[in-house]
Amino acid sequence: MLTFTPADYEAIGLSVKVAITATLLSLPLGFLLSYILTYGAFRGKLLLEVLINLPLTLPPVVIGYILLLLLGRHGWLGGMLEAAGIRIIFTWKAAVIASAVVGFPLLVRSIRIGMETIDRQLIHASRTLGAHWYDTLITIILPLSTRSIIAGSFLMFARSLGEFGATIIVAGNIPGVTQTIPLAIYEYAASPGSEAMALSLCLVSVLLSLVVLVLHEVIGRKLVRS
Amino acid sequence: MEISIKAGKRYGDCAMEFDFAVSGERVGIFGESGSGKSTLVGILAGLIQPDRGEISLDGECIFSSTKRINIPPERRRITVVFQQPTLFPHLSVKSNLLYGFRRSLPEQRTIDFAKLVEVLNLDALLERGVNNLSGGEKQRVSLGRAVLANPRLLLMDEPMSALDDTLKFQIIPYMKSVSEQFGIPYLFISHSLVEMRLMAEQVIVVSGGRNAGLTTADQLARDRMGNSPVGYINLLKVKAPRRTDGLFAYSWGNQELFISAGNEQEEALFELSSKDIILCKRHPEAISARNLIACTVANTFVSGNRIGVELACGDKLMVAEIVESAAEELGIRAGSELFAVIKAVAFRRLG
């Protein structure tokens, strides 16, 4: 029988909240960068591509540490935010940022794959019919990318649910504040006699991931068919 | 419409150079696949930027590398009917049609939506999605969409090459009537000489990324007759069929043509190759061919190693081809009286 403490419920809720927020916040930028990478021809495109994909290969702990340097009280960005009265480090917002950075390449990859399947002639037709580039972006490319945007969002959401390495460094492991499912499992695993609790959360984690991945597959197949 | 272009574009080892000026309402760009026709379309529409040169349309400079002018495609008012219909799959037929119209300046809107829908026979399709249309319907919507954007020039880039023969000749009248009724000049791009002759008055031939001088579609067909495997294609527009002995008889100048592929339609278009016409000096007594037409030689011309013979029957002309020795033997020259022998099955119906 699965048993959960109030802190476990909070961890589940926080995990979902962090993953949803990170995904939603990343969407506009992810869409725009996908557009630039798919249709743009400019110097430094390769560099931009490498930078976006870097979190895929970097150890999440490294990302967490870089974010800590950047957002910490003495960091370049953290100092400015501190002056404005905003604190990021060791709050759930830091967990959102960590998840966003780690999941972002997956989002961009998915959207790009979708965008690359759009017939260029449709874009040409739209332009010759009087649409500016941004008009074409909104009225043609965006609607035709919907499915890949949804698929990418699921993938990024799933990745965010599992985020651990960057989160623990930049957000800490504070129950009820920044403790997400993976962090709670880590804590149970480290304390003797909590195996059942750890296992319960593991099951929740597996279930959540399964649901998300099944949805991702279903939408992905529809995308291929269309 | 007046276009003047002097522009160069290089793709790796392949250099394209276009240099011509043309004015007219129905101009054709003729060339084989890979000759650079589509690059020319892209350059005119503003989708491909030339490396250098100048382009002007109706006196307005739309591209100049020296003056650093490059009007973007959305402001050129040059719309394109592409080879594939390129309809927006997420929009209905009506929304596709109105896409360009909504983006045109109100003071430039001269095309009436209802009238265009009527001319292109699109009324029953308006609320449908574009994925359930037939190839011909899609291309009609694509044409309507391009016209409704109120362009000053319409580029038709091989608009019929994705359609089968029957549909092709059904859509030609639509293309011509849209241009005529709404007063929109067009550039018609094709590798088909027959299409070119039906759609364009003046023709610019493009090959190897360069253009030759201006000619007419008919002159081009005559020039190419000598080397063409299908000869010169006579395009015969005929009316008022009369059924007789299992054939259809159509009046042609001062004679009648007997055609097996006819039908009850009031008007029809047939093609007849110059190779399918046999010329006789005297009336052959008994012959299986159903058409034995007395005609006068209006003119002759040389094309390759053949002689083209223009045959006049009243006010109508058709071209037959013979080899030089036959022309000498029969003494064919302008004014000669001949009999043209044509089988009833030699005519192919186009539309």
Interface residues (C-beta under 8 A of the other chain):
Chain A: D119 Q121 L122 H124 A125 S126 R127 T128 L129 G130 A131 H132 D135 T139 I140 P143 L144
Chain B: A45 G46 L47 P72 P73 E74 R75 R76 R77 I78 T79 V80 F82 Q84 T86 F88 P89 H90 Y99 G100 R103 S104 R145 A146 A149
